Structure formats: structure tokens, C-alpha cells
């Protein structure tokens, strides 16, 4: 089976936090094929509306469109670029990566370098490098040439196109969280295809989750959903080195992960759980004692509060250029959320 076209196009569009225009356009163009209304806002977030049929609750399905990246902080005399991170990186992952710098003149290729292993002291070989020990080489001979190509503040992403693996698995940078945006759009499309839900369904692709939660905050404030289901990735537990106990077991191909936690509404959880059972959708659970580290943490206290749930897709190698997910898990998450929305009859109350 071919991977979803929307997801593959989203993965190929660079968009670090604060610079999400390219993937946002891909998402809006796709959603215009089924949604009644598609639009955006000043923060760069997007929405697609499928109107309700019976005056029921408005359900927002929220994924974040941004990805982690890098930003140019200094150009040295020899034309090398020093950089900082946009979002959270393991510096050890960055060594030797090819990057695409987004500049006003178009993309500029570069590579991330450090001293060769032959020139490292024994102690340094055993340490994870700090970002200050790395640089981006764009082939410039000096600072003047480099400054003619890039400016301070230009952002970069790892230059890694998505790959199809066995068993309908996809490997790519930015699966965190283009997967969430794909699932949000697909859930809304499934609702539209089925003739609608009792209330409006708003798919959202929000910005800046990796840095500020700004897109989630402003979108929840503007659209005033009654219920929100945030879609993000969680750690697949079937890769080496994962310790079960602190983390619940949810391997790849086990379906979506429904979360419970202090920022998550218990009745939304129960409705998601019931929908999964009723539809025969495989799923696992995770328990989060404090915040979720996702847009749910920002949405649940918007205005006077939003009943919020969290559905995640298991992912290996999070925050790296080789993140891996199962397409089956993504599609199951979309079917679960579509079923949840369609089962919310008018008059449903989430007061507690």
C-alpha cells in the first residue's frame, strides 16, 4: 500500500517553529477538497471546518505543524556558521548531517561538522558534543561570502527526505508532528465522508508547539471549541533501551495511544476509550502524572476551560532525522477520533 500522499508532502515541506508557511500551505490546499471552510491566522495556524448536522458540541482535532530545526547565530571570519537549536536536539545526532538553510534567496545547502575523530582527545571522544563545538559549512571561503548567502536568524532543517520502509512504516524528519496534522485532516475528512458529526469538527494544524505553544493558545481562544483532541507522537517502546515501568507499553503497530493525566479531561478519555472499543480499533493507554508536554497543556485552560483529550501515535527515534511511525497506527488514530466526534450526541455534558 502506498503511504498517504498528504503525509509525504507534509514531510517534504520544511517548517521549523515560527517558519511553518510551506507545510501550512500543503495542509490547507488538501483540506479545501472536503472542508466547508479553510483558513489561517496571524500566528500561522490553520483550520478546516466540517459543519455539524444537529447543533452538537464543537470538536477541535489538533496537530502541530512545526518541526525542530536550527538557526544561524554567528558567521565567523572563515565563513563557518555557528548555530542554535529551534526546539530540542540531541547534539550527537547532528554531527555529519546535511542541512537546508531557508534564506531570502532560496535554499542554501550545508553540512554540520566538527573536528575529525583523529584530532579529538581521548576524553572528548567519550563525551556528547555541545552545540558550540559544531558548525555549519556552506562552502564559503570567508565571512563576506557567507554573509552574502545567509543572514543571522535564518533557519535550517535536516536535509532528509521521507523513506518508505517495510510493513507500511515511514522514516523521516518532522514526523513530530506532521503526523498529528495528517491525522487531524484525515479524521475531519472521514467525518465529512460519513455525512458529518452532530457538532462542528475543526481540524487544526497549529504552530510553535516545539517552542511556545503559541498556535494552540491562540487557536483555542479564537475558535472556542467545546472539546479538543490533541494528536501528537509518543515514544514507541519496542526499540532497544526503553525501560518499561516509568513508561507504559505501546509498541509500533499496536494502534493509537489514549492518554490519561491531570491536564486531560477524564470524560473525554472515557469517550475515546468507548469509541475505540465500539469500532474495534486496537489501542493502548498511557498515564501522565503531570503535564503532557503537548498542545493539550495549553488548550485545556483556554478561556474558561476546554475538555481536552490526547491521542498519540507511537514513534521510534523521536527528535531525530530518522523518526519512524507505522501508517496503520496513524490511520487507526484518525478513525478513532472520527468515531469519537460522530458519537458525541447533542446535549453531551463534560461538566464535573
N, C-alpha and C positions, 0 to 999 in steps of 0.2 A: 504494500500500500504506500502511495506517495505521501510525504509529510504535508501538513496543511500549508497551502500557499501563503496565507496571511502570516502565519508564524515565521516562515522562512524569509519573507520580505521584511518583516519587522526586525529580524535578527541581522539582516544585512544593512540596516539603516543606522548609522552612528548617532548616538544621542545621550551624552553624559548629562548629569543633573544640571539644569539651567540652560541646556542646549538641546532640547528634545524635538525641535521642529521637524526634522526628517522622519523619524518614526511616527510622530503625531499625524503627519500628512498621510502616511501609508494607512494608518488606522482609520482616520476619518473617511478617506476615499472608500475603503472597504465597507464601512458601516453604512454609507449612503445607499448601498444596494438593498438594504432591508429596513432601515430605521425611518421613522416618521420625521425625525428632526436630528440633525447632527451639528455640533458647534464646538466652540472653544472659548477660552478666556485669556485675560492678560498674563496669567501665570504660565500659560501654555498647555493647560489641561484640556482634555477633550471629553465630549459626552455624546451618546447616541440613545435616543428615546424610542421605546416601543410603547405606544399608548395602552392603558388598561381598558378593560371591557366592562367593568362593573363597579367602578368607584372604590376600588380596594386600596391597600397601602402601597405607597411608592417604594420600590426596592432598588437600591443602588448596588451595582456589582462593580467592584473597584480593583483595578490593577494599576501598578505604577509603570510608566513608560520610560523612565530614565534608567541609566546604567552607570556603573562606576567607570571612572576614567582618570585622566591625568591633566594637569595644567602647567603651562610654562611659567616659571617663576624668575628665571635669570638666564641671560645669554653671556657666556664667558668670552674672554678675549680670543680664544681659539675657535669660537663658533659652536661650541657644545651647549646644549640646552640643559639647564637644571630644572627640576620639576617637582611638583607636589601632587598629592592624590585628591581626586574628587570621589568621595566615598572611601570605603575601607579596602585596602590592598594588603596582601602578604608580599612584602618586598622581594622575598625569594622567588616568587612566581614571575616577577617582571624581568629578571635577567635574561638577555638574549631575545626578547620579544620584538617583533616588528610592530610599529605603530603607525596610525594615520593621524596627522595633525590637521585640525579643521581651521583653515585660515581664510582671510577675506579674498584671497586669490585662488581658493580651491584647496584640495587635499595635498599635503606635503608628506612624503614617506620618511620614516626614520626608524632607527633601531635603538634599543636600550642596551647600553654597555656598562662594563666595569673593568677593573684590571684583570688581565688573564690569570687563571689559577696558578700559573707558573711563578707569578710575581707576588702572590699572596703569602704572608707569613703563616706558619702552621696554625696559630691561634685564630687568625682571620678566616681560614678555610672552614673552621668548625662553627662559625657564627652566621646567623641570618644577617644579611647586609641591611644597613639603613638606607633610606631613600637618598640621603645626602651623598652616599658613596656611588650612586648611579647617575647616568647622564643619558640624554638622547642625542644621537649623532644623525644629522640630516645631510651629511656630506659637504657642509660648508667649510671653506678654508679659513674664515675668520669671523669676528663678531659682526662686521659690516655686512658681509654676505648673508649671514644667518638672519640678521635683523631686517633684511630686505625680503625675507621669505616668511618669517613668523613674527608675531608680536607677543609681548608679555601678556599672559592671560589666555592665549589660545589653548584650546583643549585638544586632547588626543584620546583615541581608543585603541585597544589592541587590534591589529590588522589580522583578523582570523574569521574567515567565512564559515557559516554553518556546514556541518557534515552529517550525512545520514549513516547511522550505524545499524548493526543487526537488530532484529526484534523491534523494529519501529522506534529506535532511540535516536535522539538528536544531540549532537555535541556542538557547542558554540559559546562565545562570549555573549553576554546580555540576556541569556535565558532568564536571569534575575533582572527585570521581571517582565520581559516581553511575553513570557508565558501567561502571566496574570492578565495582561491586556488581551491576548488571544482568547483566553477562557471567558473574560467578560464579554467580548464581542460575540463569541460563539454561543454563550448562554442566552444573550439577547436575541440572536438570530433564531435559535431553537424555539424561543417563546413566540417570536413573530410567526414562524413557520407553523406553529401549533394553533395559531389564531389569537394569541395574546394571553395575558395573565389578568386576574381581577384588577390589579393596580398597575400603574406605570412601571416599566422596567427601564432603568437608566444604566447602561453600560458606561463606565468611565475609564479613561486612561490618564492618570494624574501624574504630575511632575514632582521632581525633587524629593522623592522618598528617601534616597540614599544620603541626603544631606540635611533637610529641614522639615520634611512632611508638609511643605507649603501647599502642594497641589491638593492633597487630601483635605487640609484645613479649609482652603478657600472653596473647593468644590462642594464639600458638605454644607458649608454656610450658604452658598448660593442656591443649591438645588433642594435643600431641606428634605432629604429622604426620611421616611419613617423607619426603614430598616436598611442596613448596609451589610453586604457580604464582601469582605476583602479577600482577594485572591493573591497569594504570594507563593514563594518556594519555601520548603523546609529541608532539613538535612536527611538525605536517604541514608538509612542505617545499614545498608548491605555493602559498604566499602570498607576496606581494612582500616583499623584504628579507631572505629567508632565504639564507644563504651555504652552499652545499654544499662538502664537504671536511671541515671540522670536524664537520659533521652528515651522516649517511647519508641518501640519498634515500628518503623514504617519504611520498608524496602521499596525499591522501584517495582512497578507493575502490581502494586497492592492497592491501587486506586487513590483517590484524594484523601487528605488527612483533615479531619474535622477537629478543631481546637477547642479547648475549654480553658478559661483563665479569668482573672479578676477584671480585665477590661472588656471581656466578652459576655454578651447577654445570655443567661442560661436558657431562656426560652427560644432564642434563635438557634442555639446549639441543638435543643431537643427537636425543633422543626427540621433542621438539616439532617439529623440522625434518622428521624422518621421518614423523610423523603428518600434517603439512601436505602433504607430497608424496604420501603414500598416499591421502589423502582428496581430493586435487585442490583444496586450499584455497589461494587466492593469498596470498602473504605477502612481506614484505621483512625485511631484517636491520638491526640497529644494533649498533655496537660502543662499549662504555663502558669507558674505561680505569681508572676508579676505582669509586666508589660509583655507585648508580643514582639516588639521590635519591627512592627509593620505599620501600615497606614491605619490599621484598626485603632492604634493608640491615640491617633489624632482625631479620628472621626467620632468615636464613641462619646466624647464630651462636647461636640459641636452644638451651639445654641443651648437648648435645654436638655440635650442628650439624644443619642441615636442608638437604637437597639442594633448591636453590631455582632457579626459572626466572622469567623476566619476559616477559610478553606485553603489548604496548601497542596502543592504538588511536590513529591519527593525529588530531590536533586542531588547528584553527586558533584563534588569538587566546586562547591559554592565560591563565588567571587574569584573566579579564575577564567582564563580563556577557553577552558575545556569543560565548562559546566555540562552536565548530561541529564536529560529527562526522558521519560517514556511518553510517546504520543498518546498511548492508551490511557495513561493517568490524566493527561491534560483533557482529553475528550470526556472522560468519566467525570471530571470536575465540572465541566460545562453542563453535562446532562444533569448532574446533581443540583446545581444552582438553578437551572431552568425549571426542574421539578419543584424545588422549594418555592420559587416565585409563583408558579401556577397553582400551588396548593394553599396559598395564603388567601383564604376566603375573606370577603368584606366583613368588617367588624372585628377582625382579629386584634386582640389587645396584647401589648407587651409590657403593660404596667406591672410593677412588682413592689 
